[in-house]
Amino acid sequence: MINVENLSRAYGDFMAVNQVGFSIGKGEIVGLLGHNGAGKTTIMKMLSGYLEPSGGRITIDDMDLAEHRAAVQQRLGYLPEALPVYPEMSVADYLDYAAQLKGLSGNQALDEIRHAIMATEISNKLLAPIGTLSRGYKQRVGVAQAILGNPNVLILDEPTNGLDPTQTQHMRALIRELAKDATVILSTHIMQEVDALCDRVLILRTGELALDARLDDLRNSNQLIVSSDVPPQQGETLLKSIAGVDGVQSRPEAGGYHYQLRLDRTDPARVANAIAKQLINNGHAIYELKREQRDLESVFRDVNEKEELAHAA
């Protein structure tokens, strides 16, 4: 569906995006994360055809964006970070205008506008000038124009920005529904949004792709947690002797001792089984044995701390 190869964008001597590459399949919801200035918005602008790359290639639906810009853009829905709306226009007039820009007319345009209005729940604001709307309603108008024409690809920059909790839940449900027939790329500063919506995450760092991984894989670390009655002096020696265990850290806890085991590339389930056998065969109790779960925030922090340490060195 989307294929990006060696994508770069320079502003003079400053490289905003440097040799970024990734592929996204139909129906995926992919989160784009990074600190301010990491290159998220620049990539989204290039994917939409709004900004030309300095180098690299973007292919959408097997069409090269540089060669078939108009045809590709007809298949896109784009919600930019700063929505270009006309404050004096009513919501209805603006959506009609947006439909015309997408090449929609007649009954098709009416049907698409009606669907967008219902999907974003803005029917009570159709006659209101956009300039009088709250930030949340303006955001919903932006999403409404993005989904006009049933696009194959949706590019959403901060889609829940300005929405209250109820509106945020509704927007998440809408994005999931749209992803049944479209590919969705969304950028956000809110980790919970990515956790709630996305299948994959792309983390950018200073214009480069630092991580491309599925969320399920990220949540499972290469560490095991063990709680037992075996004291550290004996426990660390015993656990380090198990194949697949690279390192052991221990600390006392109520009723026993807590061990954090760093593993090599050995299957964690196999190591866990060996740990259980070793402890039980040596007469020790096991209170807990599980794979450590990481949240996205800690993964994001680790990725960026590696860069800071590299610069410090």
Secondary structure, 3 states (H helix, E strand, C coil): CEEEEEEEEEECCEEEEEEEEEEECCCCEEEEECCCCCCHHHHHHHHHCCCCCCEEEEEECCEECCCCHHHHHCCEEEECCCCCCCCCCEHHHHHHHHHHHCCCCHHHHHHHHHHHHHHHCCHHHCCCEHHHCCHHHHHHHHHHHHCCCCCCEEEEECCCCCCCHHHHHHHHHHHHHHCCCCEEEEECCCHHHHHHHCCEEEEEECCEEEEEEEHHHHHEEEEEEEEECCCHHHHHHHHHCCCCEEEEEEEEECCEEEEEEEECCCCHHHHHHHHHHHHHHCCCCEEEEEEEECCHHHHHHHHHHHHHHHHHC
